[in-house]
């Protein structure tokens, strides 16, 4: 690994100006749990790292009557242990708690989790010039694809690795991106971009833009949420499949539903067909099998990952069943 210059900006504006680099390979770093892997693997070769850790304006959890404002530098451990998040936004606390190990959660950040790069072994290997690195071939499409996409893959079958994104989309969160010149806010769902939009990136960040915060609106009365994650190992592992569900009831009828699945597509995937199955149904009349089947509507298996369709369907059914049981 070549020597790196680490720069410690004092403001987001300064960090943004430094990140634009003017031709010098430059990366932003906070917890570094993903970026340092990429550097060691030779996937990225920056000359400079812009360190965001000391930017207090990007840290902290602000609880308001209108919801939550969370700095992008807030650690996963802080999210997982915050009493208001555990009580009112359970899916987010559960997603944060599911990430890696306590040591990684103590340094990994909200912004970093949302911006992490694919875990695809072809992308992570210097031996393969895949489409995400400027090549013309997705080696996983016809190669070893046990953990790859069953939805939205097209010419690149990566899956997005973020646990928090899945929960945040179901909680209808928004994300704020800041640069030296401007600030913009959008739904978290719109932050992610599939390979059909930009093969070289997984989000809509432009040069110099930084994820500075995430906001979650206060949930309506009689709302609950849940995040479930399936993985091969009980300990540290990425999701083979994950599901976040947020439901609101009017009486005993589902009046609002948001279902998002992870580990199965190049972006966190809104399962709108499953949402349609749920809305308008009385708690006792929800067909869990129908919900599960709708969650994987249009899923298409590759040679080695057909199990993901059954797994994701079952996980969606279980998430809804577990959530509905809290009202019974």
C-alpha positions in Angstrom: 0.0 0.0 0.0 1.5 3.3 -1.0 1.9 6.3 1.4 -1.2 8.4 1.9 -1.6 12.0 2.9 -4.4 12.4 5.5 -6.1 15.8 5.7 -8.2 16.9 8.6 -10.7 19.7 7.5 -12.5 21.9 10.0 -15.7 22.3 8.1 -17.9 20.4 5.7 -17.3 23.1 3.1 -13.5 22.7 3.4 -13.9 18.9 3.2 -16.0 19.3 0.0 -13.4 21.5 -1.6 -10.6 19.0 -0.8 -12.7 16.1 -2.1 -12.9 17.6 -5.5 -9.2 16.9 -5.7 -8.3 18.8 -8.9 -6.9 15.6 -10.5 -5.4 14.1 -7.4 -6.9 10.8 -6.4 -8.8 11.6 -3.2 -11.2 9.8 -1.0 -13.4 10.7 2.0 -12.9 8.6 5.1 -14.7 8.4 8.4 -14.7 4.9 10.1 -12.9 3.5 7.1 -14.1 0.0 7.6 -14.9 -0.4 3.8 -12.5 2.1 2.2 -9.4 0.6 3.9 -10.4 -2.8 2.5 -10.7 -1.3 -1.0 -7.3 0.3 -0.6 -5.6 -2.9 0.6 -7.3 -4.8 -2.2 -5.9 -2.4 -4.8 -9.4 -1.4 -6.0 -8.8 2.2 -5.2 -5.5 4.0 -5.0 -5.9 7.4 -3.5 -3.0 9.8 -2.8 -5.1 11.7 -0.2 -7.7 10.9 2.4 -10.0 13.6 3.7 -10.8 12.7 7.3 -14.4 13.5 8.3 -14.2 12.1 11.9 -13.5 15.5 13.6 -16.5 17.3 11.9 -18.9 17.7 14.8 -21.5 19.2 12.6 -21.9 15.8 11.0 -22.4 14.0 14.3 -25.2 13.4 16.8 -28.9 12.4 17.0 -31.4 15.2 17.4 -34.9 14.0 18.5 -37.7 16.5 17.6 -41.5 16.3 17.6 -41.3 16.1 13.8 -38.9 13.2 13.9 -35.1 12.5 13.9 -32.1 14.3 12.5 -29.0 12.1 12.4 -25.5 13.3 11.5 -23.8 11.1 8.9 -20.8 10.8 11.2 -22.9 9.1 13.9 -21.6 5.6 14.7 -23.6 2.4 14.2 -23.2 1.7 17.9 -24.8 5.0 18.8 -27.8 4.2 16.5 -28.2 0.7 17.9 -28.2 1.8 21.5 -30.2 5.0 21.3 -33.4 4.6 23.4 -35.6 6.8 21.2 -34.6 4.9 18.1 -35.1 1.5 19.8 -38.6 2.6 20.9 -39.9 4.5 17.9 -37.8 3.4 14.9 -37.0 -0.2 15.8 -36.0 -1.2 12.3 -33.1 1.2 12.3 -31.8 0.1 15.7 -32.1 -3.5 14.6 -30.3 -2.9 11.3 -27.5 -1.0 13.0 -27.1 -3.8 15.6 -26.9 -6.4 12.8 -23.8 -4.9 11.2 -20.5 -6.7 11.7 -19.0 -6.8 15.2 -19.1 -4.4 18.2 -15.6 -3.1 17.2 -16.7 -2.2 13.7 -20.0 -0.7 15.0 -18.0 1.5 17.3 -16.2 3.2 14.4 -18.4 2.6 11.3 -20.8 5.5 10.5 -24.2 6.0 9.1 -22.9 7.8 6.1 -20.2 5.2 5.5 -22.8 2.4 5.7 -24.9 4.0 3.1 -22.0 4.8 0.7 -20.1 1.4 1.0 -19.1 -0.3 -2.3 -20.2 -3.7 -3.5 -18.8 -6.9 -1.9 -18.7 -8.8 -5.2 -15.5 -10.8 -5.3 -14.9 -9.9 -9.0 -15.1 -6.2 -8.2 -12.9 -6.6 -5.2 -10.2 -8.5 -7.1 -7.5 -6.8 -9.1 -7.5 -9.9 -11.4 -10.8 -9.0 -13.0 -11.5 -5.8 -14.9 -15.3 -5.9 -14.5 -17.8 -3.3 -15.7 -17.6 -1.4 -12.4 -13.9 -0.9 -13.0 -14.2 0.2 -16.6 -14.3 -3.2 -18.3 -17.0 -4.7 -20.5 -17.8 -7.9 -18.7 -19.8 -8.8 -15.6 -17.9 -11.9 -14.6 -20.5 -12.8 -11.9 -23.4 -13.0 -14.4 -22.0 -16.3 -15.7 -19.5 -17.1 -12.9 -19.7 -17.6 -9.2 -22.9 -15.8 -8.3 -24.2 -17.4 -5.1 -24.6 -14.0 -3.4 -25.6 -11.9 -6.3 -28.7 -10.2 -7.5 -32.1 -11.7 -8.2 -33.7 -8.4 -9.0 -32.6 -5.4 -11.1 -29.3 -6.9 -12.1 -29.3 -6.5 -15.9 -25.6 -6.2 -17.0 -24.2 -6.0 -13.5 -25.4 -8.3 -10.8 -23.9 -6.8 -7.7 -26.0 -6.4 -4.5 -25.9 -3.3 -2.4 -24.5 -4.2 1.1 -26.1 -1.5 3.3 -28.2 -2.8 6.1 -29.2 0.7 7.2 -30.5 1.7 3.8 -33.1 -1.0 3.9 -34.5 0.2 7.2 -34.3 3.9 6.3 -36.2 3.5 3.1 -39.0 1.6 4.9 -39.0 4.5 7.5 -39.4 7.0 4.6 -36.2 8.8 5.5 -34.6 11.6 3.6 -30.9 12.3 3.1 -29.0 15.6 2.8 -26.0 16.0 0.5 -23.7 19.0 0.9 -21.0 20.5 -1.2 -19.0 23.8 -1.1 -21.6 25.3 -3.4 -25.0 23.9 -2.4 -27.1 21.5 -0.4 -29.8 19.2 -1.6 -32.2 16.8 0.2 -34.0 13.8 -1.3 -35.6 10.5 -0.2 -33.1 7.9 0.8 -34.7 5.7 -1.8 -33.7 8.2 -4.6 -30.1 8.4 -3.3 -29.2 5.0 -4.8 -28.5 4.4 -8.5 -28.4 1.1 -10.2 -25.9 0.0 -12.9 -28.4 1.1 -15.6 -28.1 4.7 -14.3 -24.3 4.8 -13.5 -22.2 1.6 -13.8 -19.3 3.2 -11.9 -21.2 4.2 -8.8 -24.1 3.1 -6.5 -25.5 6.5 -5.7 -26.1 10.0 -7.1 -23.2 11.8 -5.3 -21.4 14.2 -7.5 -17.8 15.3 -7.1 -17.3 17.2 -3.9 -20.7 16.2 -2.4 -20.8 14.7 1.1 -23.6 12.9 2.9 -24.1 15.1 5.9 -27.3 13.9 7.6 -30.4 11.7 7.4 -33.8 12.7 8.7 -36.7 10.4 9.6 -40.2 11.8 10.0 -42.2 11.0 13.1 -44.2 7.9 12.4 -48.0 8.1 12.5 -49.8 6.9 15.6 -50.1 3.1 15.8 -47.0 2.4 13.7 -44.3 -0.2 14.1 -41.3 -1.4 12.2 -38.9 -4.3 12.0 -35.7 -5.4 10.3 -34.7 -9.0 9.8 -31.5 -10.3 8.2 -30.5 -13.7 6.9 -26.8 -14.5 6.7 -24.6 -17.6 6.4 -22.8 -17.0 9.7 -24.2 -16.1 13.1 -21.4 -13.6 13.7 -20.0 -11.0 11.4 -21.5 -11.3 7.9 -23.3 -9.4 5.2 -26.9 -10.0 4.4 -27.7 -12.9 2.1 -31.1 -11.3 2.2 -32.8 -8.7 4.5 -36.2 -7.2 4.9 -37.5 -4.0 6.6 -41.2 -3.5 7.1 -43.0 -0.5 8.5 -46.8 -0.7 9.1 -49.4 1.7 10.3 -52.8 0.5 11.4 -56.2 2.3 11.5 -58.1 0.3 14.0 -57.2 -3.3 13.0 -56.7 -2.5 9.3 -53.3 -1.8 7.6 -53.5 1.7 6.4 -49.9 2.1 5.3 -47.1 -0.3 4.5 -43.5 0.1 3.3 -41.5 -3.1 2.5 -37.8 -2.9 1.5 -35.5 -5.8 0.8 -31.7 -5.9 0.8 -29.0 -8.2 -0.4 -30.9 -9.1 -3.5 -30.4 -6.2 -5.9 -27.9 -3.5 -6.9 -29.9 -1.0 -4.9 -32.1 -1.5 -1.8 -35.3 -2.7 -3.3 -38.8 -1.4 -2.6 -41.2 -4.4 -2.7 -44.2 -2.3 -3.8 -46.2 -5.4 -4.7 -46.0 -6.7 -1.2 -47.1 -3.3 0.1 -50.2 -3.5 -2.1 -51.0 -6.9 -0.7 -50.9 -5.5 2.9 -52.7 -2.2 2.6 -56.4 -2.4 3.4 -56.2 -5.8 5.0 -57.4 -6.5 8.6 -54.6 -7.8 10.8 -56.2 -11.2 11.0 -56.8 -11.4 7.2 -53.3 -10.9 5.9 -52.1 -13.8 3.8 -48.5 -14.2 4.7 -47.7 -16.5 1.8 -49.1 -13.9 -0.6 -47.0 -11.2 1.0 -43.8 -13.3 0.6 -44.5 -14.2 -3.0 -45.2 -10.5 -3.8 -41.9 -9.4 -2.2 -40.0 -11.4 -4.8 -42.3 -10.4 -7.7 -40.2 -10.5 -11.0 -37.2 -12.0 -9.2 -35.0 -14.0 -11.6 -32.3 -16.4 -10.4 -28.8 -16.8 -11.7 -27.2 -20.2 -11.9 -26.2 -20.4 -8.3 -28.6 -18.2 -6.3 -32.1 -19.6 -6.8 -32.3 -20.2 -3.1 -32.4 -16.4 -2.6 -35.9 -16.2 -4.0 -37.3 -18.7 -1.5 -35.2 -17.2 1.3 -36.4 -13.6 0.7 -40.0 -14.7 0.3 -39.9 -16.5 3.6 -38.1 -13.6 5.3 -40.7 -11.1 4.2 -43.5 -13.3 5.4 -41.8 -13.8 8.8 -41.1 -10.0 9.2 -44.8 -9.2 8.6 -46.0 -12.0 10.8 -43.7 -10.9 13.6 -44.7 -7.3 13.3 -48.5 -8.0 13.2 -48.2 -10.2 16.3 -47.2 -7.1 18.2 -50.8 -5.8 17.7 -52.5 -9.0 18.7 
